[in-house]
Amino acid sequence: MDAFCFAGKKGLETFVLGGGSNILISDDGFNGLVVQIGIKGIEFEKADSKTRLTAGAGEDWDTLVAATVERDLAGFECLSGIPGFVGGTPVQNVGAYGQDVSETITVVRCFDRTNGKVVDLSNGECGFSYRRSIFNSTERRRYVVLTVTYELTQNGPPKIAYKDLSETFGGREPTLAETREAVLKIRRSKSMVIDASDPNSQSAGSFFKNPIVGAETVDAIRKIAGTDRVPSFQYSSGLVKVPAAWLIENAGFHKGFRFGNAGISTNHSLALVNFGGATAAEIIALKDLIQSRIVEKFSVRLEPEPIFVGF
C-alpha cells in the first residue's frame, strides 16, 4: 500500500510484477515503479470432501500444484508446469489441457487502489471467461491480488478432457500424480517448461489466445483452407474455439520460422522465441506479421496473451 501511495505522490506509473512470466518488456524499459507482490503463506482447511486452500500471491504456482497432488487434492493437476506466481492465476484465468483456475477459485483478496482498502471478491465478481477476468480487462488498474482461495476435492478424479491426455491413458482413469507427470511430459515435448538447456523454452509461453468465433466463421475458414478438417471445440452456445496454432501454421508460418533473432519455436507454433539477442521490437514485429497475415487469409485477429510493459 505504501508503494502505491509513494508512486501517487511522485506521479509515477506502477506495474505490478508477479513471477515474471507472460510479459514482454519494451527495449526502452519501464519508466515507473515496479511493485512485486511477494506475499507468502499456504493454508489448507478441510471441509467434508472439499479442502479450501488459501495461498499468498507470491507463492510459486507449480510448487503449489505439486503440493496439492501429493495431498490427493484434485483441481490443479492439468495446470502443472505453468511458471509464475499464485497472484497471476486469477488475472488471466490461467488454464491448460481443459482445466482452468476459475473452476476452483472461491475468493480473491485484493488491495483496491481506488479507495486504499482490502476487499474480498467472490468467483462471480471476478468475471472469469477464457483467459480473461476483471483484473486484465474492465478493472485492470484497480485491483492488486494479495491472496487466492481455491476449493479442491479430496481424492477426486483428475480432469481428463484433453485429447493427448486421454490417449496417453488409453481410456483408464489415472491418478492425480500420473496426470501431473503426463502433463509435464507433454509440456516438455513442446518446450513449454522452463529449461535452461532448451533454447525453445526462452519464450513467454503461448503468445496468442485461441480465438472464440461463431460457427459461420469456422465455415468460412474451411472454405478458405479448402478442407473440412479444421479443428474446433465447442465453447458455448453458438461459439467455438479454433486453435491459434492451426491458423498460424496454415497461414504459412512453420515451426522454426525465423524473423531476425526472433522466431517461432521448433516445437510449438504458439511460442515466439528469442533465438539469441532478439529485441522486444523484433518480437513485436513478428507478432504483427503473424496477426496481419492471418487477418488477410482468414479474417480472424489473434489476441496476444502476454502483458506488454513499457510500450
MONOR-V467817 format. One record per residue. N is the residue number from 0. RES is the residue in three letters. PSI is psi as a letter, one per 30 degrees, with the letter a starting at -180 (999 if undefined). OMEGA is omega as a letter, one per 20 degrees, with the letter a starting at -180 (* if undefined). D_LAST is the distance of its C-alpha to the last C-alpha in whole Angstrom. Layout:
N_RES_PSI_OMEGA_D_LAST, N_RES_PSI_OMEGA_D_LAST
This chain:
0_MET_e_r_25, 1_ASP_e_a_26, 2_ALA_e_a_22, 3_PHE_e_r_21, 4_CYS_e_r_24, 5_PHE_e_a_23, 6_ALA_e_r_19, 7_GLY_e_a_21, 8_LYS_e_a_23, 9_LYS_f_a_21, 10_GLY_h_a_18, 11_LEU_k_r_16, 12_GLU_l_r_13, 13_THR_k_r_14, 14_PHE_k_a_12, 15_VAL_j_a_15, 16_LEU_k_r_16, 17_GLY_c_a_19, 18_GLY_f_r_20, 19_GLY_g_r_17, 20_SER_l_r_17, 21_ASN_h_r_15, 22_ILE_l_r_12, 23_LEU_k_a_9, 24_ILE_k_a_8, 25_SER_l_r_6, 26_ASP_f_r_9, 27_ASP_f_a_8, 28_GLY_a_a_8, 29_PHE_j_a_8, 30_ASN_i_a_10, 31_GLY_a_a_12, 32_LEU_k_r_15, 33_VAL_k_a_15, 34_VAL_j_r_18, 35_GLN_k_a_19, 36_ILE_j_a_22, 37_GLY_g_a_25, 38_ILE_k_a_28, 39_LYS_l_r_31, 40_GLY_k_r_34, 41_ILE_k_r_35, 42_GLU_k_r_38, 43_PHE_k_r_40, 44_GLU_j_a_43, 45_LYS_k_r_45, 46_ALA_j_a_46, 47_ASP_b_a_49, 48_SER_f_a_47, 49_LYS_l_r_44, 50_THR_k_r_42, 51_ARG_k_a_39, 52_LEU_k_r_37, 53_THR_k_a_34, 54_ALA_k_r_32, 55_GLY_l_a_29, 56_ALA_f_a_26, 57_GLY_g_r_26, 58_GLU_k_r_28, 59_ASP_k_a_27, 60_TRP_e_a_27, 61_ASP_e_r_29, 62_THR_e_r_32, 63_LEU_e_r_32, 64_VAL_e_r_33, 65_ALA_e_a_36, 66_ALA_e_r_37, 67_THR_e_r_38, 68_VAL_e_r_39, 69_GLU_e_r_42, 70_ARG_g_a_43, 71_ASP_h_r_43, 72_LEU_j_a_41, 73_ALA_k_r_39, 74_GLY_f_a_36, 75_PHE_f_a_34, 76_GLU_e_a_35, 77_CYS_f_a_33, 78_LEU_g_r_30, 79_SER_k_r_31, 80_GLY_g_r_29, 81_ILE_k_a_25, 82_PRO_l_r_23, 83_GLY_a_a_22, 84_PHE_l_r_23, 85_VAL_e_a_26, 86_GLY_f_r_23, 87_GLY_f_a_21, 88_THR_e_r_23, 89_PRO_f_a_24, 90_VAL_e_a_20, 91_GLN_g_a_20, 92_ASN_i_a_24, 93_VAL_k_a_24, 94_GLY_l_r_26, 95_ALA_k_r_28, 96_TYR_h_r_31, 97_GLY_g_a_32, 98_GLN_k_r_32, 99_ASP_l_a_29, 100_VAL_f_r_29, 101_SER_f_r_30, 102_GLU_f_a_33, 103_THR_f_a_34, 104_ILE_k_r_32, 105_THR_e_a_34, 106_VAL_k_r_32, 107_VAL_j_r_29, 108_ARG_k_a_29, 109_CYS_l_r_26, 110_PHE_k_a_25, 111_ASP_j_a_25, 112_ARG_f_a_23, 113_THR_f_a_24, 114_ASN_g_r_28, 115_GLY_g_a_27, 116_LYS_l_r_30, 117_VAL_k_a_30, 118_VAL_l_r_30, 119_ASP_k_r_32, 120_LEU_k_r_30, 121_SER_l_r_32, 122_ASN_e_a_31, 123_GLY_e_a_32, 124_GLU_f_a_30, 125_CYS_f_r_27, 126_GLY_h_a_27, 127_PHE_k_r_26, 128_SER_a_a_26, 129_TYR_j_r_25, 130_ARG_h_a_22, 131_ARG_k_r_21, 132_SER_l_r_22, 133_ILE_f_a_22, 134_PHE_f_r_19, 135_ASN_g_r_17, 136_SER_c_a_18, 137_THR_f_a_20, 138_GLU_h_a_20, 139_ARG_f_r_16, 140_ARG_g_a_16, 141_ARG_e_a_20, 142_TYR_k_r_21, 143_VAL_j_a_21, 144_VAL_k_r_23, 145_LEU_e_r_26, 146_THR_l_r_29, 147_VAL_k_r_29, 148_THR_k_a_33, 149_TYR_l_r_34, 150_GLU_j_a_37, 151_LEU_l_a_39, 152_THR_k_r_42, 153_GLN_k_r_45, 154_ASN_g_r_46, 155_GLY_l_r_44, 156_PRO_l_r_44, 157_PRO_l_r_41, 158_LYS_j_a_39, 159_ILE_i_a_39, 160_ALA_f_a_37, 161_TYR_k_a_36, 162_LYS_e_a_38, 163_ASP_e_r_37, 164_LEU_e_a_38, 165_SER_e_r_41, 166_GLU_e_r_42, 167_THR_e_a_42, 168_PHE_g_r_45, 169_GLY_h_r_47, 170_GLY_f_r_47, 171_ARG_l_r_48, 172_GLU_j_a_47, 173_PRO_l_r_45, 174_THR_l_r_45, 175_LEU_e_a_41, 176_ALA_e_r_41, 177_GLU_e_r_42, 178_THR_e_r_39, 179_ARG_e_a_37, 180_GLU_e_r_38, 181_ALA_e_r_38, 182_VAL_e_r_34, 183_LEU_e_r_33, 184_LYS_e_r_35, 185_ILE_e_a_33, 186_ARG_e_r_30, 187_ARG_e_a_31, 188_SER_f_r_32, 189_LYS_g_a_29, 190_SER_h_a_27, 191_MET_g_r_26, 192_VAL_k_a_27, 193_ILE_k_a_25, 194_ASP_j_a_28, 195_ALA_f_a_27, 196_SER_f_a_30, 197_ASP_j_a_28, 198_PRO_f_r_25, 199_ASN_f_r_25, 200_SER_f_r_24, 201_GLN_i_a_21, 202_SER_l_r_18, 203_ALA_g_a_16, 204_GLY_a_r_20, 205_SER_k_a_20, 206_PHE_f_a_17, 207_PHE_k_r_18, 208_LYS_l_r_20, 209_ASN_k_a_24, 210_PRO_k_r_24, 211_ILE_j_a_26, 212_VAL_l_r_29, 213_GLY_l_a_32, 214_ALA_e_a_35, 215_GLU_e_r_35, 216_THR_e_r_32, 217_VAL_e_r_33, 218_ASP_e_r_36, 219_ALA_e_r_34, 220_ILE_e_r_33, 221_ARG_e_a_36, 222_LYS_e_a_37, 223_ILE_e_a_35, 224_ALA_f_r_35, 225_GLY_g_r_39, 226_THR_k_r_39, 227_ASP_f_a_40, 228_ARG_h_r_39, 229_VAL_j_a_35, 230_PRO_k_r_34, 231_SER_l_a_33, 232_PHE_k_a_34, 233_GLN_k_r_35, 234_TYR_e_r_32, 235_SER_a_a_34, 236_SER_j_r_37, 237_GLY_f_a_36, 238_LEU_k_r_32, 239_VAL_l_r_32, 240_LYS_k_r_29, 241_VAL_k_a_29, 242_PRO_k_r_27, 243_ALA_e_a_24, 244_ALA_e_r_26, 245_TRP_e_r_29, 246_LEU_e_a_27, 247_ILE_e_a_25, 248_GLU_e_a_28, 249_ASN_g_r_30, 250_ALA_g_r_27, 251_GLY_g_r_28, 252_PHE_j_a_26, 253_HIS_l_r_28, 254_LYS_k_a_27, 255_GLY_g_r_27, 256_PHE_k_a_25, 257_ARG_k_r_23, 258_PHE_i_a_20, 259_GLY_b_r_20, 260_ASN_f_r_20, 261_ALA_l_r_18, 262_GLY_a_r_20, 263_ILE_k_r_22, 264_SER_k_r_24, 265_THR_f_a_28, 266_ASN_f_a_29, 267_HIS_j_a_26, 268_SER_f_a_25, 269_LEU_f_a_22, 270_ALA_k_r_20, 271_LEU_k_a_18, 272_VAL_k_r_19, 273_ASN_j_a_18, 274_PHE_g_r_22, 275_GLY_j_r_21, 276_GLY_g_a_19, 277_ALA_k_r_16, 278_THR_l_r_13, 279_ALA_e_r_10, 280_ALA_e_r_10, 281_GLU_e_r_13, 282_ILE_e_r_13, 283_ILE_e_r_10, 284_ALA_e_r_13, 285_LEU_e_r_16, 286_LYS_e_a_14, 287_ASP_e_r_14, 288_LEU_e_r_18, 289_ILE_e_a_19, 290_GLN_e_a_18, 291_SER_e_a_19, 292_ARG_e_r_23, 293_ILE_e_r_23, 294_VAL_e_a_23, 295_GLU_e_a_25, 296_LYS_e_a_28, 297_PHE_f_a_28, 298_SER_h_r_26, 299_VAL_k_r_24, 300_ARG_k_r_20, 301_LEU_k_r_19, 302_GLU_k_a_16, 303_PRO_k_r_14, 304_GLU_e_a_15, 305_PRO_l_r_13, 306_ILE_k_r_10, 307_PHE_k_a_6, 308_VAL_k_r_6, 309_GLY_g_r_4, 310_PHE_999_*_0
